[in-house]
Each structure stands twice: as C-alpha cells, then as structure tokens.
Amino acid sequence: MKNFDELEKLISILKKKKMKVCIAESLTGGKVAYSFVKKEGASEIFDFSIVCYSNDSKCRFLNADKVIKKYGIVSTEMANIMLKKIQKFTCSKKRLRLSCTGYASQNLSNDNIEVGTVYIGVGVGAKSKIIEKKFKNKGRASIINSTVKALIHESVKILSQ
C-alpha cells in the first residue's frame, strides 16, 4: 500500500459521497483539472475548471479586481475569492471546490513575494480553508506539481474528517 495513489483515494471518496469537483486554477494552468480527467470515470466526479491565469481573466470571470488591487494576485484573499466565485458556475449541490494562486517562477510585480509561494483553497459546503505553502524553488514544473499534490492531499484530509 505504500505506493497508494492519493488521487485515487480522493476520487474514491468523491464517488462514495456523490460529489463533484469544481476548480479555479491560476499558476497550475489546468494541471489540477487534468489530474482528474486523465482518470477513467472522471465524468462521475469532475464538473469543471476555470483557468484564470491572467489578472484580466481573474477580473472578468471572478470579479476579482478589488481583491487584486487591495491584496495582490498571490494572497489568501485571492485564493478565497476564487473559491467562492466558482460556486456560481455549478448546479451540483454536493461539491468540492478548489483554488490555487502563486508564483512558480520569477515574480514580475513589486509585492516582494518569493517564488514558490502558493495559496491553495479547499471548500466543501459552506466551509472553506485557505493554506499558504512555501515550496522550494526547484523550478517551475516542480512548484506546479507540488501545488497539485498539495491540493489533492488537503482535499483528502478535509473529506476524510
């Protein structure tokens, strides 16, 4: 069992609870969604993902302009607004909501946030949890992969409670 796939465990939990996943992802660029849809039977648990990579897309799809101006794109508040706003796009009552924002490579803004700083959000029902992660800068792909793994891990933890 030491090679047990945590994504398989999450999918199993979602199927048992008859839940759907909806995602607002930024730095991962669709990789969270792909983690689910590459698995056979994904249609039972996967609802949608919105990839809001640019600030403009975050404003247009998620109405996040005030949050961006006040807190920045890499913040607890941004991960939280992403988590809240995706609810309006789903009809599913039982859903796992996921969000992520962060820097996987050079930070071009002036907010002094280190590369590898990521905020992930996990929501079930009315409850939401935002978690700050500081991944070592082992390159862009490593930070993106670590973000996906962290979202899956935190989802399993929350749904197993």
Long-range contacts (C-beta under 8 A, 24 or more apart in sequence): 6-149, 6-152, 6-153, 6-156, 7-35, 7-36, 7-39, 7-152, 8-39, 9-156, 10-152, 10-155, 10-156, 10-159, 11-36, 11-39, 11-41, 11-42, 11-45, 13-156, 13-159, 13-160, 14-44, 14-45, 14-96, 14-159, 15-41, 15-44, 15-45, 17-94, 17-159, 18-94, 19-45, 19-92, 19-94, 19-95, 19-96, 19-124, 19-159, 20-45, 20-46, 20-47, 20-90, 20-92, 20-94, 20-95, 20-96, 21-45, 21-46, 21-47, 21-95, 21-96, 21-97, 21-98, 22-47, 22-48, 22-49, 22-86, 22-87, 22-89, 22-90, 22-92, 22-95, 22-96, 22-97, 22-98, 23-48, 23-49, 23-50, 23-86, 23-97, 23-98, 23-99, 24-49, 24-50, 24-52, 24-62, 24-82, 24-83, 24-85, 24-86, 24-97, 24-98, 24-99, 25-49, 25-50, 25-51, 25-52, 25-98, 25-99, 25-100, 26-51, 26-52, 26-53, 26-58, 26-73, 26-82, 26-100, 26-101, 26-102, 27-53, 27-100, 27-101, 27-102, 27-103, 27-104, 27-118, 27-143, 27-144, 27-147, 28-100, 28-144, 28-147, 28-148, 29-53, 29-144, 31-144, 31-145, 31-148, 32-98, 32-100, 32-147, 32-148, 32-151, 35-148, 35-152, 47-90, 47-92, 47-95, 48-89, 48-90, 50-86, 50-89, 52-82, 58-82, 61-85, 62-86, 72-109, 72-111, 72-113, 73-101, 73-109, 74-101, 74-102, 74-103, 74-107, 74-111, 74-113, 74-117, 74-118, 74-119, 75-101, 75-119, 76-119, 76-130, 76-132, 78-119, 79-119, 79-120, 79-121, 79-130, 80-121, 80-128, 80-130, 82-121, 83-121, 83-122, 83-123, 83-128, 83-130, 84-123, 84-128, 95-124, 96-122, 96-123, 96-124, 96-155, 96-159, 97-121, 97-122, 97-123, 97-124, 97-128, 98-122, 98-123, 98-151, 98-155, 100-147, 100-151, 102-133, 102-143, 102-147, 103-143, 104-140, 104-143, 104-144, 104-147, 105-140, 105-143, 115-143, 116-143, 118-143, 118-146, 118-147, 118-150, 120-147, 120-150, 120-151, 120-154, 122-151, 122-154, 122-155, 122-158, 124-158, 124-159, 129-154, 129-158
